[in-house]
Amino acid sequence: MVKRGVPEHIRSDNGGMKVDQAKRLKDLEKENARLKRLLADAELDKAILKEATAGNF
């Protein structure tokens, strides 16, 4: 019986991770990007409010 593994090009694309690990990493990267956008929006809102309260508009 010949045991088949993951093709080398797929393993090297994912840094040697297993499929479930690569999927988890991709999910975490997507969530991280979403949180970064939320933070950027919040920082922009904060800057706008600070400028408006200072009367610099």
N, C-alpha and C positions, 0 to 999 in steps of 0.2 A: 504494500500500500504506500502510495506517495502522498506525503503531507504537503498541502499547498498553503503558502503563507500570503501575506500581503505583498503585492508587486513592489519592487524596490522604488520605482518612481513615486508611488503614492506614499510610502513610508518616509522617503526623504523630503517630500513636499510638506509633511506635517512634523518634521523634526523627530521622526521615530515614534510619535505618539500613536496610541491605539485610536480606532475610529471614535469610540465614545469620548475619549479625552479631547480629540480634535473638535468634536461637536460642542463639547462643554466650553472649550476655549473660544470658539466662534460665538457662542451664545453670550459669554461673559464680555467679549469685545463689543458685541452689539449693545449690550446693556450699558457698558462703560461709555460708549459714544452717546447714547441717549441721555445719560446723567450729565455728561459734559455739556451737551446742548442746553439742558435745564439750568445748569449752573451759569452758563453764559447769559441766558435770558434773564435770570435773576439778578446777575451783576449789572446788566444793562438797565433793568428796571430800577435798581438801587441808584445808579448814577443819574438817571433821568430825574428821579425824585429828589436827590440831593441838589441837583442843579436848579430844579423848579423851586425848592424851598429857599435857595440862596438868592433867587431873583435874577439869575443869569440866563434867562431865556429870551 
